[in-house]
Amino acid sequence: MSSLKDMYRTVLKDTFPDTMTITLGDAVLTYKKRTWHIDGETKGLRYGENPDQPAALYEMESGKLAIDGVEWRGPQGIMSALTEAQMLQAGKHPGKTNLTDVDNGCNILQYLAERPAAVILKHNNPCGAAWSKESVGDALDKAFWCDRIAAFGGAVVVNRPLDMQAADLIAANYFEVVAAPDFEEGVLEKLAARKNLRIFKLPALARLGELAGVPFLDVKSMADGGIILQQSFVNRIRSAADFIPAVATTKDGLTVSARKPTPQEADDLVFAWAVEAGVTSNSVIFAHNGATVAIGTGEQDRVGCVELAIFKAYTKYADTLAFTRHGMTLYELKLKAKEDAEAAEQLAAIEADTQKAKGGLAGTVLVSDGFFPFRDGVDVCIAQGVTAIAQPGGSLRDYEVIGAVNEASPQVAMVFTGQRSFKH
């Protein structure tokens, strides 16, 4: 068993070349391998996705790519340009998953630049995300309580200097990485108590909004050695005005339309659609007051994804009650309740309160990265108290889906995004 633990602590030696060049037609993109001089040693990535996979990080050094008159991103100096000076604390030297989690945090935060925002990621998906009109600490607090369980061991990424409120939360819990454009006075001293925490100062996190409309080269390697190149996803929903009214025609030629969202509903839908850019498809997000409430990821069917997100919401809501009321996780309380009458009563009360609040889903909005092929997924989320929905539109049964929100009492709002947000 000790050898397995050692495997996770070992930095694998890689034999990847120091430079890489990609030639696309007349465009030449050059890259250099990133290594860091830490503790008297030169180190690259700890390892790849797993401890027995050597890996290397390459930073884009030069080159411009323009296709169909659109200039794509050149060198930007965000995650791949991490220097020793920006690695304020190396903790357990980072591997691929640590960096790709932070990178996906950048992917989400580029669309949330107008307010202090925070996202906690695990396995390249957000556990929770939020933005705030108050502070980055307030945003992180909201993101954390979306899914306290999944946040364990995650990566925290914020778009404003990390404040003491955020530092207190990070120091009181277990995270693997924190990345911020800067740190307010006293924050680094607070975080340094967590010796294994990797702390990255990435100034470019403060200017992600400048990149939001500029695509980059997205590369997917195939198992047979082939490569797929694509333009990266670019979010077209940047404000409530960018939504498209949900209108469709029935088989009988009748035109049906859905209620428009209120300003608050629209604001939450804009927020949730921004977060959706970083969620593995097939996915849905429930959100309320600028924070995610439940995130359903990577399911094969739309209604199943909604149902999974609902199940998670109920579990996380009950866990929050158990933790705040009794200082233990939901699972610890369930174990104790098997032999303790008082704990059993506490558990019963929590379960009743969770059902009454519908797992915190009552009053939320929902976004879906793909259209609803049937009305079943919409009916399921309406039953949980959702008040507004944003989805791409374009289904043959859009009129049935619109019918579902119009039949709801009170009537549920719906808008179309006019684009899909799949992420494979």
Beta strands, then each sheet from edge to edge (+ up, - down):
strand 1: 19-24
strand 2: 27-33
strand 3: 36-38
strand 4: 41-43
strand 5: 58-62
strand 6: 66-67
strand 7: 70-71
strand 8: 87-89
strand 9: 117-122
strand 10: 125-131
strand 11: 154-158
strand 12: 175-180
strand 13: 198-201
strand 14: 217-221
strand 15: 227-231
strand 16: 244-245
strand 17: 247-249
strand 18: 255-257
strand 19: 284-288
strand 20: 291-296
strand 21: 365-368
strand 22: 388-391
strand 23: 413-416
sheet 1: 1+ 2- 5+
sheet 2: 3+ 4-
sheet 3: 6+ 7-
sheet 4: 8+ 13- 12- 11- 9+ 10-
sheet 5: 14+ 15-
sheet 6: 16+ 23- 22- 21- 19+ 20-
sheet 7: 17+ 18-
end
